[in-house]
């Protein structure tokens, strides 16, 4: 595959424009699509699920007299990059939204901007000649744009089809296409002149899909072309669907007035954030029903329970978005079933999947942190939310104490046992076909840390949980210390066999010291746990999921789906785990100004540097365990961003304010 590069910026880096509904626009700086998920109009019919790709991309050509210059780039099978618009790319910025400047051979500068206005299922595109006082005046400059359309599920790929409908409804300043009967209408507001010219563009290749061993080729339809007199006025194209959140033109509103209205509102919203990272945090907060939830990551995740409650503490509480946190937690409080909260919602349908042992426990932690922040802020919803959330917390503890799905129940020692063959219940949840890579059946260490913290939180609401908390804490101290390795076992009673322990050195033990309200270990043991995690698992990008000295260690995330799933929790680095580590490190070293400064430079800064390397302004899901720790997985990950924000707060707070 041809590999276009630039010395000024990474053309493969990805940008994201999220709509707050689960939809988004996304692509690469270079302009070509490397994923099936890259699109300029991708909307959610039932936020944040049921996503459809409507407009995948476009061809754009600038015509100056007899000369024409492409400013778009496509990649085709087998190894073809054409056209090569990236060769004219002079600059790119994502502030306040993705903006490209192309310098053509005759000196003409063309600026292209794209943004998604929050709360709308739509995308605004604008091209204009970028002039300055020293520039010559260019006349007779025309822009030709051909939309590339599919109208498919966002996980799928399209191919040439005789049932695709190329016909368009064209009115003054407005065009409508409906690719098939079973999808929404695509509506375009524009000041361009549209000409019907049906054609298929065949065999696009998506390199990221190919690298994963997945289907990676696609055919896209182009129903016609738009022509703009660019030397006279900017070219505007506003794309939307016909759903309840579509962009609508007000009576008498011209296209430039529509774009100005949307741009001004969006510019004001973006300028209201303290930092670019705070703005990134807001991209994950989306609508669900009448409430709010958190998308686990873009481009392919929806809202997952575990991810939501881990990420909430950084995305909402660390950024002062207390009301958003309350709306999310109260929305999820209605979904408690047998003590469990959903692990995920399917892309189609409303029946949630209850297959996680830790999602409910993370919910209790998030409730605790929210109520603390809400009380400190004297938030007006505090009292009403407190009562509702305490009921949910008690339901969770009762369900786990009495026993629930997948063998989750309290054992005689007060600890929480969980797991059945063929089911992955912890955050180390990779599964490929019938192969559960890290089943961790028994009593995983981080589940006990969460359970003990949840019992402690519950006991502050209801003293009836005191006795069980004390019994479980004593058992944890007695059973989890691995004196041979001077750290904690990863799982005790593995496969529900009493006394059979897993001594793999994994990052899960850090939750006994940091990341949760309670430190469960003595000072000496706390220091030993932090030390072994720092020595064996810490990388600039986060914590490895397995000690490199372990025979099962895999340090690179590459190959087909089976190879990647096999490596996912067997050495691959997880940035979100750095948050618990930094909290544990400060607890054992002391929350002094000097230690916070060291933590910022040594642990936080590498992740801040990463913000410009993969998913621009965001933090990746994972990275290779081996140097140079290449980022991988989902480029825009909620809990990675959330924990970075929580870390920043940790290293900037005084010891008194952190207490």
C-alpha positions in Angstrom: 0.0 0.0 0.0 1.3 3.4 -0.9 2.2 5.3 2.3 1.9 9.1 1.9 3.8 10.9 4.6 4.7 14.5 5.5 7.4 16.0 7.5 5.1 18.6 9.0 2.2 16.5 10.4 1.1 12.9 10.5 -1.2 12.3 7.6 -2.5 9.1 9.2 -3.6 10.8 12.4 -7.3 10.8 12.9 -9.7 13.6 13.7 -13.2 13.3 15.3 -16.3 15.5 15.2 -18.9 14.1 17.6 -22.6 15.2 17.6 -23.5 14.3 21.2 -26.0 11.8 19.9 -23.7 8.9 19.1 -23.0 10.0 15.6 -19.9 11.6 14.3 -17.7 12.5 11.3 -14.1 11.2 11.3 -11.2 10.6 9.0 -7.5 11.1 8.5 -5.5 14.3 8.2 -4.4 13.2 4.8 -8.0 12.9 3.7 -8.2 9.2 2.7 -10.3 6.7 4.7 -8.4 3.9 6.5 -11.4 2.5 8.3 -15.0 1.5 7.4 -16.0 3.9 10.2 -14.5 7.0 8.5 -17.3 9.1 7.1 -18.5 12.7 6.9 -22.2 11.9 7.6 -22.7 9.1 10.2 -25.8 9.4 12.4 -27.5 7.6 15.2 -31.2 6.9 14.7 -31.7 5.8 18.4 -29.0 7.6 20.3 -26.4 6.4 20.8 -27.1 3.2 18.8 -28.4 2.2 15.4 -25.7 4.1 13.5 -25.7 4.5 9.8 -23.1 5.8 7.3 -24.7 8.0 4.7 -21.9 10.0 3.1 -18.6 8.3 3.3 -16.5 10.9 1.6 -16.2 13.0 -1.5 -14.1 13.8 -4.5 -13.1 17.5 -4.7 -11.3 19.2 -7.6 -10.3 22.8 -8.1 -10.6 23.9 -11.7 -8.7 27.0 -12.8 -9.2 27.7 -16.5 -7.8 24.7 -18.4 -6.0 23.3 -15.3 -7.5 21.1 -12.6 -6.1 20.1 -9.2 -7.5 17.4 -6.9 -7.7 18.3 -3.2 -9.1 15.0 -2.1 -7.3 11.6 -1.8 -8.5 8.1 -2.2 -6.9 4.7 -1.9 -7.9 1.7 -4.0 -7.1 -1.9 -4.5 -4.5 -3.2 -4.9 -2.0 -0.4 -4.2 -3.3 2.8 -5.8 -3.5 6.2 -4.3 -5.5 8.4 -6.6 -6.1 11.3 -6.7 -3.2 12.5 -4.5 -4.7 15.7 -3.1 -2.6 15.4 0.0 0.4 16.4 -2.1 -1.0 20.0 -2.2 -1.7 20.0 1.6 0.2 22.9 3.2 -1.3 22.9 6.7 -3.8 21.3 8.9 -5.3 22.3 12.3 -8.1 21.0 14.4 -8.8 24.3 16.0 -11.5 25.2 16.4 -12.4 22.3 14.0 -10.6 20.4 11.3 -9.3 22.8 8.7 -7.0 22.1 5.8 -5.2 24.6 3.5 -4.1 23.4 0.1 -1.5 25.3 -1.9 -1.9 24.7 -5.7 1.0 25.1 -8.2 -0.1 28.5 -9.3 0.0 29.8 -5.7 -3.7 29.6 -5.1 -4.6 28.7 -1.5 -7.8 26.8 -0.9 -9.1 26.4 2.7 -11.4 23.6 3.6 -13.3 23.4 6.9 -15.5 20.7 8.4 -17.4 20.6 11.7 -20.3 18.8 13.3 -22.6 21.1 15.3 -23.4 19.6 18.7 -26.9 18.2 19.1 -27.5 17.8 15.3 -27.3 14.8 13.0 -25.3 16.7 10.4 -22.0 18.0 9.1 -21.0 21.4 7.7 -18.4 21.7 4.9 -17.0 24.9 3.6 -14.4 25.6 0.9 -13.0 29.1 0.2 -10.1 30.9 -1.5 -7.7 32.0 1.3 -6.5 35.4 0.3 -4.2 38.0 1.9 -3.2 41.5 0.8 -0.1 40.1 -1.0 -2.0 37.5 -2.9 -2.9 38.0 -6.5 -6.6 38.0 -7.4 -7.8 34.7 -8.8 -10.8 34.7 -11.2 -12.7 31.9 -12.8 -12.0 29.4 -10.1 -14.5 26.5 -9.9 -14.8 23.7 -7.3 -16.3 20.4 -8.3 -17.5 18.0 -5.5 -18.8 14.5 -6.0 -20.4 13.0 -2.8 -19.6 9.3 -2.2 -22.6 7.6 -0.7 -23.5 4.2 0.8 -26.4 4.3 3.3 -25.3 1.3 5.4 -24.8 0.1 8.9 -21.6 1.5 10.3 -20.1 -1.9 10.9 -20.7 -3.1 7.4 -19.3 -2.5 3.9 -21.2 -1.7 0.7 -20.8 -3.1 -2.8 -22.2 -2.1 -6.1 -25.9 -2.9 -6.2 -28.7 -2.6 -8.8 -31.2 -1.5 -6.1 -29.2 1.6 -5.2 -31.3 4.7 -6.0 -29.3 7.5 -7.7 -32.3 9.8 -8.3 -32.4 13.1 -6.5 -35.0 15.5 -5.5 -33.6 18.9 -6.4 -35.0 22.2 -5.2 -33.5 25.7 -4.9 -30.5 25.3 -2.6 -31.5 21.8 -1.5 -30.9 18.2 -2.7 -32.3 15.0 -1.3 -31.1 11.4 -2.0 -32.5 8.2 -0.6 -30.2 5.4 -1.4 -32.7 2.6 -0.4 -36.2 2.4 1.0 -34.9 1.1 4.3 -32.6 4.1 5.2 -33.1 7.7 5.9 -33.1 10.5 3.4 -29.9 12.4 2.9 -30.5 16.1 2.7 -28.0 18.6 1.5 -28.2 22.4 1.7 -25.9 24.1 -0.7 -25.1 27.0 -2.9 -23.7 24.8 -5.6 -25.3 23.7 -8.9 -26.1 20.0 -8.9 -26.0 17.8 -12.0 -27.1 14.2 -12.0 -24.2 12.0 -13.1 -24.6 8.5 -11.6 -21.5 6.4 -11.2 -19.9 3.8 -9.0 -16.4 4.2 -7.5 -15.2 0.7 -6.9 -12.8 -1.1 -4.7 -11.7 1.4 -2.1 -9.3 -0.2 0.3 -9.3 0.5 4.1 -5.8 -0.3 5.4 -6.8 -0.5 9.1 -9.4 -3.1 8.4 -7.0 -5.1 6.1 -4.4 -5.1 8.9 -6.9 -6.7 11.2 -7.6 -9.5 8.8 -11.2 -8.1 8.1 -13.0 -7.4 4.9 -11.5 -4.1 3.7 -12.9 -3.2 0.3 -15.9 -1.1 -0.6 -17.8 0.3 -3.5 -19.5 3.7 -3.2 -22.1 5.4 -5.3 -21.8 9.0 -6.5 -25.2 10.2 -7.8 -23.9 13.5 -9.3 -21.7 16.4 -8.9 -21.9 19.9 -7.4 -20.2 22.9 -9.0 -19.3 26.1 -7.1 -18.0 29.4 -8.4 -15.3 29.6 -5.8 -13.8 32.9 -7.1 -17.1 34.6 -6.3 -18.2 33.2 -2.9 -17.3 30.3 -0.6 -18.7 26.9 -1.3 -21.1 25.6 1.3 -22.4 22.0 1.7 -24.5 21.1 4.8 -25.3 17.4 5.0 -27.9 15.9 7.3 -30.5 13.1 7.6 -34.3 13.4 8.0 -34.5 12.3 11.6 -35.6 14.3 14.7 -32.1 15.8 15.2 -31.5 16.9 11.6 -30.3 20.3 10.6 -33.1 22.5 9.3 -33.0 25.8 7.5 -35.2 28.5 9.0 -37.7 30.3 6.8 -36.0 32.9 4.6 -32.5 31.8 5.9 -29.8 31.7 3.2 -27.2 29.0 3.1 -24.4 31.3 4.3 -26.7 32.5 7.1 -27.4 28.8 8.1 -23.6 28.0 8.1 -22.8 31.2 10.1 -25.5 30.4 12.7 -24.3 26.9 13.2 -20.6 28.0 13.2 -21.1 30.8 15.7 -23.0 28.5 18.2 -20.4 25.8 17.8 -17.5 28.2 18.1 -19.0 29.6 21.3 -19.5 26.1 22.7 -15.9 25.1 22.0 -14.4 28.3 23.5 -16.2 27.6 26.7 -13.9 24.7 27.7 -10.9 25.2 29.9 -8.6 23.1 27.7 -8.7 21.0 24.5 -8.8 17.9 26.7 -11.9 19.2 28.5 -13.5 19.6 25.1 -12.5 16.1 24.2 -14.2 14.8 27.3 -17.5 16.3 26.2 -17.4 14.3 23.0 -18.2 11.1 25.0 -21.3 12.5 26.8 -24.3 11.6 24.7 -28.0 11.2 24.8 -29.7 8.0 25.8 -33.5 8.0 26.2 -34.5 11.0 28.3 -31.1 11.0 30.1 -27.4 10.8 29.4 -24.8 8.2 29.0 -21.1 7.8 28.0 -19.9 6.4 24.7 -17.0 4.1 25.5 -15.0 5.1 22.4 -15.1 6.1 18.8 -15.4 5.0 16.1 -17.0 1.6 17.0 -18.1 1.5 20.6 -21.4 2.4 22.0 -22.1 2.9 25.8 -20.7 0.1 28.0 -21.6 0.0 31.7 -18.1 -0.7 33.0 -16.5 2.0 30.7 -19.2 4.5 31.6 -18.7 4.4 35.3 -14.9 4.3 35.1 -14.8 7.2 32.7 -17.4 9.3 34.5 -15.1 10.2 37.3 -12.7 11.9 34.9 -15.0 13.1 32.1 -17.6 14.6 34.4 -16.4 15.0 38.0 -12.8 16.0 37.3 -14.1 18.6 34.8 -16.8 20.0 37.1 -19.6 18.6 35.0 -21.4 17.4 38.2 -25.0 17.7 36.8 -24.0 15.6 33.8 -22.7 12.9 36.2 -26.0 12.9 38.1 -28.0 12.6 34.9 -25.9 9.6 33.8 -26.0 7.8 37.2 -29.8 8.3 37.6 -30.5 7.1 34.1 -28.5 3.9 34.7 -30.0 3.4 38.2 -33.2 2.2 36.5 -31.4 -0.7 34.9 -30.4 -2.7 38.0 -31.4 -6.3 37.6 -30.6 -9.0 40.2 -27.9 -6.7 41.5 -26.3 -6.3 38.0 -26.1 -3.4 35.6 -25.7 -3.9 31.8 -22.3 -4.4 30.4 -23.4 -3.2 27.0 -26.3 -2.4 24.8 -26.5 -4.0 21.3 -26.3 -1.8 18.3 -29.8 -2.8 17.3 -32.5 -3.2 19.8 -33.0 -2.3 23.4 -32.3 -5.5 25.3 -29.1 -4.9 27.4 -26.5 -7.6 28.1 -25.9 -8.4 31.8 -22.5 -10.1 31.6 -20.1 -8.2 33.7 -19.1 -8.8 37.4 -17.5 -5.3 37.8 -19.8 -2.9 36.0 -22.2 -2.7 39.0 -19.3 -2.3 41.5 -17.8 0.5 39.4 -21.2 2.1 39.5 -21.1 2.1 43.3 -17.7 3.8 43.2 -19.0 6.4 40.7 -22.0 7.1 43.0 -19.8 7.6 46.0 -17.6 10.1 44.1 -20.5 11.9 42.6 -22.3 12.3 45.9 -19.1 13.6 47.5 -18.6 16.1 44.7 -22.3 17.1 44.6 -22.4 17.7 48.3 -19.2 19.8 48.3 -20.6 21.9 45.4 -24.0 22.2 47.2 -25.6 21.0 44.0 -29.4 21.5 44.0 -30.0 17.9 42.9 -28.0 16.4 45.7 -30.7 15.3 48.0 -33.1 13.9 45.4 -30.3 12.0 43.6 -28.8 10.7 46.9 -32.0 8.9 47.8 -32.4 7.3 44.3 -28.8 6.3 44.0 -28.6 4.9 47.5 -31.5 2.6 46.6 -29.6 1.4 43.5 -26.4 0.8 45.6 -28.3 -1.3 48.1 -30.0 -3.3 45.3 -26.5 -4.1 43.9 -25.1 -5.2 47.2 -28.1 -7.3 48.0 -28.0 -8.9 44.6 -24.4 -9.8 44.9 -24.7 -11.0 48.5 -27.7 -13.3 47.7 -26.2 -14.5 44.4 -26.9 -13.6 40.8 -26.0 -14.5 37.2 -22.9 -16.4 36.2 -22.1 -17.7 39.7 -21.6 -14.3 41.1 -22.1 -14.5 44.9 -20.5 -14.0 48.3 -18.4 -17.0 49.4 -18.0 -18.2 53.0 -14.9 -16.0 53.4 -16.9 -12.9 52.5 -15.1 -12.4 49.2 -16.9 -12.4 45.9 -16.6 -15.4 43.7 -17.6 -15.2 40.0 -17.4 -17.0 36.7 -18.5 -19.8 34.5 -16.8 -21.6 31.7 -17.1 -19.8 28.4 -17.9 -16.4 29.9 -15.7 -13.4 30.4 -16.9 -11.2 33.3 -14.0 -8.9 34.2 -12.5 -6.0 32.3 -10.0 -8.5 30.8 -12.8 -9.6 28.6 -11.2 -10.7 25.3 -13.1 -13.5 23.6 -12.6 -14.9 20.1 -15.3 -17.5 19.2 -15.4 -20.0 22.0 -11.9 -19.0 23.3 -12.0 -16.8 26.4 -8.4 -15.6 26.5 -8.2 -14.6 30.2 -11.3 -16.3 31.9 -10.1 -15.4 35.5 -12.8 -17.6 37.1 -12.7 -17.5 40.9 -11.8 -14.4 42.9 -10.0 -11.8 40.8 -8.0 -9.3 42.9 -9.6 -6.1 41.4 -13.1 -7.5 41.9 -12.3 -8.0 45.6 -10.9 -4.4 45.8 -14.1 -3.1 44.2 -16.3 -5.4 46.4 -14.6 -4.2 49.6 -14.9 -0.5 48.5 -18.6 -1.1 47.6 -19.3 -2.7 50.9 -17.6 0.2 52.7 -19.6 2.7 50.7 -22.8 0.7 51.4 -22.0 0.6 55.1 -21.9 4.4 55.3 -25.5 4.3 53.9 -26.6 1.2 55.8 -24.7 -0.1 58.8 -26.0 -3.6 58.0 -23.1 -4.0 55.6 -20.4 -3.5 58.3 -20.1 -7.1 59.4 -19.6 -8.4 55.8 -17.1 -5.7 55.0 -15.0 -6.5 58.1 -15.1 -10.3 57.3 -14.2 -9.7 53.6 -11.4 -7.3 54.4 -9.8 -9.8 56.8 -10.0 -12.6 54.2 -8.5 -10.3 51.6 -5.5 -9.7 53.8 -5.1 -13.4 54.6 -5.6 -14.8 51.2 -4.2 -12.5 48.5 -0.6 -11.8 49.6 1.9 -13.7 47.5 5.0 -13.8 49.8 7.1 -15.4 47.1 6.8 -12.5 44.6 6.0 -9.9 47.3 2.8 -8.7 45.6 -0.8 -9.8 45.2 -2.2 -12.9 43.5 -4.2 -12.0 40.4 -6.8 -14.6 41.2 -7.4 -16.9 44.2 -9.5 -20.0 44.1 -8.9 -20.1 40.4 -11.6 -22.0 38.6 -13.4 -22.2 42.0 -10.7 -24.6 43.3 -9.9 -23.7 46.9 -6.3 -22.8 47.4 -5.4 -22.7 43.7 -4.0 -19.3 42.9 -2.9 -17.4 39.8 0.4 -15.6 40.5 0.6 -13.8 37.2 2.0 -10.3 37.7 -0.8 -8.1 36.3 -1.9 -4.5 36.8 -5.2 -5.5 38.6 -3.5 -5.5 42.0 -2.9 -1.8 41.8 -6.6 -1.3 42.7 -5.9 -2.5 46.2 -3.8 0.7 46.7 -5.0 3.3 44.2 -7.9 4.1 41.9 -10.5 3.5 44.6 -11.5 5.3 47.8 -9.8 2.8 50.2 -6.2 1.6 50.3 -6.6 -2.0 51.5 -3.0 -2.8 52.3 -0.5 -1.9 55.0 2.1 0.8 54.1 4.8 -1.8 53.5 2.7 -4.0 51.3 1.4 -1.0 49.5 4.9 0.1 48.6 5.8 -3.4 47.4 2.8 -3.6 45.1 3.4 -0.1 43.6 7.1 -1.0 43.1 6.5 -4.2 41.2 3.9 -2.6 39.0 6.3 0.3 38.3 9.2 -2.0 37.7 7.5 -4.6 35.5 4.4 -3.0 34.0 4.8 0.7 33.7 5.4 2.3 30.3 5.0 5.9 29.1 1.6 5.0 27.6 0.2 3.2 30.7 0.4 -0.2 32.4 1.1 -3.5 30.6 -1.6 -6.1 31.1 1.0 -8.8 31.9 4.6 -9.0 33.0 7.0 -9.2 30.1 8.8 -12.0 32.0 5.7 -14.2 31.8 5.7 -16.9 29.1 2.3 -15.8 27.9 3.4 -12.2 27.3 2.6 -10.7 23.9 4.1 -7.2 23.3 2.5 -6.2 20.0 -1.0 -5.8 18.9 -1.0 -6.9 15.3 -2.2 -9.6 12.9 -5.7 -11.0 12.5 -8.6 -10.8 15.0 -7.5 -14.0 16.8 -3.9 -12.8 17.2 -5.1 -9.4 18.4 -7.6 -10.8 20.9 -4.9 -13.1 22.2 -2.6 -10.1 22.9 -5.3 -7.7 24.2 -4.8 -8.6 27.9 -1.5 -10.5 27.6 1.0 -7.6 27.6 -0.7 -4.9 25.7 -0.6 -1.5 27.4 -3.7 0.2 28.7 -3.5 4.0 29.3 -6.5 4.2 31.6 -4.7 2.1 34.2 -2.2 4.9 34.7 -4.8 6.8 36.7 -5.0 4.2 39.5 -1.2 3.8 39.4 -0.5 7.5 39.8 -3.0 7.6 42.7 -1.3 4.6 44.3 2.1 6.1 43.7 1.2 9.4 45.4 -0.4 7.5 48.3 2.8 5.5 49.1 5.2 8.3 48.3 3.2 11.1 49.9 1.0 13.7 48.3 3.6 16.5 48.5 4.2 19.3 46.0 7.5 17.7 44.9 5.9 14.3 44.3 3.1 15.8 42.4 5.5 17.6 40.2 7.4 14.3 39.6 4.2 12.5 38.8 3.2 15.1 36.3 6.5 15.1 34.4 7.1 11.3 34.6 3.6 9.9 34.2 1.2 12.5 33.0 3.3 14.4 30.4 3.8 11.4 28.1 0.1 11.0 27.7 -0.3 14.7 27.0 2.3 14.4 24.3 0.3 11.5 22.9 -2.7 13.8 22.2 -1.2 14.8 18.8 -0.2 11.4 17.7 -3.2 9.1 16.9 -6.7 10.3 17.7 -6.1 14.1 17.7 -6.9 15.7 21.1 -7.8 12.3 22.6 -6.1 9.2 24.1 -6.0 5.8 22.5 -7.5 2.7 23.9 -4.3 0.6 24.0 -0.6 0.6 22.9 2.0 -2.1 22.3 3.7 -3.5 25.3 7.0 -3.4 23.5 8.9 -0.2 22.7 8.1 2.2 21.1 4.6 1.5 22.5 2.8 2.2 19.2 -0.8 3.3 19.9 -3.5 0.9 18.7 -7.1 -0.1 19.1 -9.8 2.6 19.3 -8.1 6.0 18.8 -10.7 7.9 20.8 -11.3 6.1 24.2 -13.5 7.5 27.0 -11.8 6.0 30.0 -8.3 6.8 28.7 -9.3 10.5 28.4 -11.2 10.4 31.7 -8.3 8.9 33.7 -5.9 11.4 32.2 -8.2 14.2 33.4 -8.4 12.6 36.8 -4.6 12.3 36.9 -4.2 16.0 36.0 -6.4 16.9 38.9 -4.4 14.7 41.2 -1.1 16.3 40.4 -2.4 19.8 40.6 -4.4 19.5 43.9 -2.8 20.2 47.2 -2.8 17.4 49.8 -5.5 19.2 51.7 -7.9 19.5 48.8 -7.3 15.9 47.7 -8.2 14.6 51.2 
